[in-house]
Amino acid sequence: KTAENFHALYTGEKSIGPTTGKPLRFKGCPLHGIIKKLMIQGGDFSNQNGTGGESICGEKLEGENFHYKHDKEGLLSMANAGSNIDGSQSFITTVLTPHLDGKHVVKGEKPAKLCVIAECRELKEGDDWEIFPRDGSCDSHPDFPEDVDVDLKDALEIDPSNTKALYHRAQGWQGLKEYVQALDTQKDKEKAAYAKMFA
């Protein structure tokens, strides 16, 4: 059913989805999520932002099997809204992702030869790239880390036996330390400039 679902959405051979009221097809559907060194996600043909979509069998399709593993890059796998609840969204892995085994059904692999993506959306000048905060401030720059409404401690909870993660966390702490020092240096430069102006 997983392969049949993907094929039907790819060809657009089914009509209107009973849940979304939208045509059951990927045509015109953007890649709504790109996570560096992890995956590229798309397939939300109804809302086009990762919150919608449905399978050809209704809103959700039960995950079939987890025989294939996320053991290489370029695998096509089902995105889901929880254990064994698949819809129309999929992702392509860009690295090894063994932590997704048993949670997402692998349904394909990158093509054996070069392919062309037709009708890919182009961002025009002035279009929103959706990387800046939408907090009503009209600020076009990303938030400072201390202004972000997320708990960064959750991201730092890692397995103590994972030496690679510990190494990267140490690099992160060093980067944060240098960032704070750079901000302090900039403030000192501004104070010195103002002192000269009003001396």
Phi, psi and omega per residue, in radians:
K1 nan -0.610 -3.140
T2 -1.043 -0.865 -3.141
A3 -1.147 -0.709 3.126
E4 -1.091 -0.728 3.112
N5 -1.050 -0.867 -3.114
F6 -1.107 -0.773 -3.118
H7 -1.075 -0.780 -3.123
A8 -1.142 -0.671 3.101
L9 -1.214 -0.574 3.115
Y10 -1.199 -0.780 -3.110
T11 -1.422 -0.414 -3.107
G12 1.301 0.428 -3.053
E13 -1.296 -0.315 3.099
K14 -1.533 2.925 -3.066
S15 -1.627 -2.064 -3.069
I16 -1.694 2.392 3.107
G17 -1.244 2.312 -3.106
P18 -1.166 -0.482 -3.106
T19 -1.512 -0.820 -3.060
T20 -1.551 -0.424 -3.066
G21 1.267 0.273 -3.125
K22 -1.959 2.749 3.073
P23 -1.056 2.359 -3.141
L24 -1.409 1.454 3.141
R25 -2.822 2.700 3.125
F26 -1.501 -0.263 -3.073
K27 -0.973 2.227 -3.133
G28 1.434 0.039 -3.093
C29 -1.520 2.177 -3.101
P30 -1.401 2.842 2.915
L31 -1.435 1.887 -3.012
H32 -1.571 -0.253 -3.102
G33 -2.411 2.118 3.045
I34 -2.182 2.008 -3.139
I35 -1.966 1.979 -3.072
K36 -0.959 2.365 3.136
K37 1.019 0.627 3.059
L38 -2.624 -1.206 -3.019
M39 -2.815 2.909 3.002
I40 -2.155 2.169 -3.022
Q41 -2.103 2.500 3.098
G42 -2.741 -2.998 3.076
G43 1.860 0.010 3.091
D44 -1.527 1.479 -3.064
F45 -1.348 -0.241 -3.105
S46 -1.619 -0.857 -3.107
N47 -1.807 -0.359 3.107
Q48 1.048 0.517 3.125
N49 -2.460 0.114 3.124
G50 1.724 -0.008 -3.112
T51 -1.838 -0.019 -3.042
G52 -2.276 -2.689 -3.090
G53 1.635 2.890 3.053
E54 -2.801 2.824 3.108
S55 -1.484 2.986 3.112
I56 -1.252 -0.223 -3.136
C57 -1.679 0.148 -3.052
G58 2.163 -2.864 -3.032
E59 -1.037 -0.853 -3.077
K60 -2.234 2.673 3.140
L61 -2.123 2.294 -3.129
E62 -1.212 2.337 3.105
G63 -1.045 2.413 -3.023
E64 -1.527 -1.177 3.135
N65 -2.606 2.829 -3.113
F66 -2.047 0.655 -3.107
H67 -1.086 -0.825 -3.108
Y68 -1.457 2.486 -3.075
K69 -1.822 2.767 3.080
H70 -1.507 1.156 -2.984
D71 -1.782 0.154 3.082
K72 -2.818 2.940 3.096
E73 -1.348 2.811 3.055
G74 1.434 0.304 3.111
L75 -1.567 2.457 3.074
L76 -1.684 2.135 -3.041
S77 -2.358 2.691 -3.138
M78 -1.336 2.258 2.950
A79 -1.469 2.625 -3.137
N80 -2.519 2.946 -3.121
A81 -1.810 0.511 -3.103
G82 2.421 3.126 -3.082
S83 -1.023 2.118 3.053
N84 1.058 0.502 3.118
I85 -2.155 1.605 -3.103
D86 -1.777 2.613 3.102
G87 -2.189 -2.023 3.128
S88 -1.973 -0.151 -3.052
Q89 -1.443 2.490 3.138
S90 -2.386 2.902 3.019
F91 -2.460 2.727 3.081
I92 -1.962 2.176 -3.138
T93 -1.301 2.529 3.083
T94 -1.936 -0.098 3.090
V95 -2.576 3.075 2.997
L96 -1.092 2.337 -3.130
T97 -2.366 1.097 -3.093
P98 -1.108 -0.375 3.124
H99 -1.196 -0.184 3.109
L100 -1.627 -0.150 3.122
D101 -1.070 2.398 3.136
G102 1.409 -0.039 3.139
K103 -2.070 -0.524 -3.096
H104 -2.290 2.380 -3.101
V105 -1.465 2.095 3.043
V106 -1.333 2.248 -3.079
K107 -2.204 0.011 3.138
G108 -3.078 -3.137 -3.089
E109 -2.452 2.813 3.127
K110 -0.993 2.647 -3.105
P111 -1.144 2.683 -3.131
A112 -1.228 -0.390 3.127
K113 -2.269 2.897 -3.128
L114 -1.027 2.392 3.083
C115 -2.224 2.872 -3.113
V116 -2.021 2.324 3.055
I117 -1.577 2.028 -3.127
A118 -1.629 2.629 3.075
E119 1.040 0.668 3.103
C120 -1.319 2.416 -3.074
R121 -1.243 2.450 3.121
E122 -1.936 2.347 3.060
L123 -1.489 2.099 3.139
K124 -1.499 2.854 3.106
E125 -1.022 2.259 -3.132
G126 1.642 -0.221 3.100
D127 -1.166 2.608 3.103
D128 -1.345 2.131 3.119
W129 -1.451 -0.122 3.089
E130 1.072 0.602 3.075
I131 -1.964 -0.115 -3.118
F132 -1.764 2.680 -3.132
P133 -1.144 2.448 3.085
R134 -1.861 1.254 -3.077
D135 -1.947 0.212 3.115
G136 1.458 0.018 -3.092
S137 -1.503 -0.180 -3.068
C138 1.083 0.284 3.105
D139 -1.304 2.258 -3.103
S140 -1.702 0.216 3.138
H141 -2.000 2.572 3.093
P142 -1.067 2.716 -3.139
D143 -1.140 2.640 2.919
F144 -1.177 2.640 -3.106
P145 -0.933 -0.661 -3.113
E146 -1.284 -0.230 3.130
D147 -1.646 -0.152 -3.079
V148 -1.307 2.404 -3.113
D149 -1.508 0.864 3.075
V150 -2.344 2.710 3.098
D151 -1.630 1.831 -3.093
L152 -1.195 -0.315 3.126
K153 -1.122 -0.592 3.113
D154 -1.067 -0.656 -3.129
A155 -1.221 -0.381 -3.099
L156 -1.628 -0.049 3.076
E157 -1.303 1.874 -3.086
I158 -2.321 2.878 3.107
D159 -1.245 2.143 -3.104
P160 -1.061 -0.354 3.141
S161 -1.493 -0.098 -3.129
N162 -1.549 1.571 -3.048
T163 -1.137 -0.586 3.126
K164 -1.117 -0.745 3.123
A165 -1.152 -0.681 3.111
L166 -1.105 -0.711 3.111
Y167 -1.069 -0.815 -3.134
H168 -1.157 -0.597 3.091
R169 -1.139 -0.716 3.102
A170 -1.082 -0.700 3.082
Q171 -1.093 -0.684 3.120
G172 -1.105 -0.767 3.122
W173 -1.083 -0.713 3.120
Q174 -1.100 -0.741 3.115
G175 -1.080 -0.745 3.103
L176 -1.101 -0.697 3.123
K177 -1.085 -0.807 3.134
E178 -1.145 -0.618 3.120
Y179 -1.101 -0.809 3.129
V180 -1.107 -0.727 3.114
Q181 -1.086 -0.710 3.132
A182 -1.120 -0.700 3.098
L183 -1.115 -0.740 3.118
D184 -1.102 -0.733 3.117
T185 -1.077 -0.745 3.130
Q186 -1.100 -0.724 3.113
K187 -1.093 -0.710 3.120
D188 -1.108 -0.700 3.117
K189 -1.117 -0.721 3.121
E190 -1.120 -0.745 3.121
K191 -1.071 -0.746 -3.141
A192 -1.124 -0.704 3.136
A193 -1.127 -0.759 3.113
Y194 -1.155 -0.639 3.128
A195 -1.098 -0.697 3.118
K196 -1.184 -0.675 -3.099
M197 -1.147 -0.635 -3.038
F198 -1.888 0.272 -3.130
A199 -1.429 nan nan
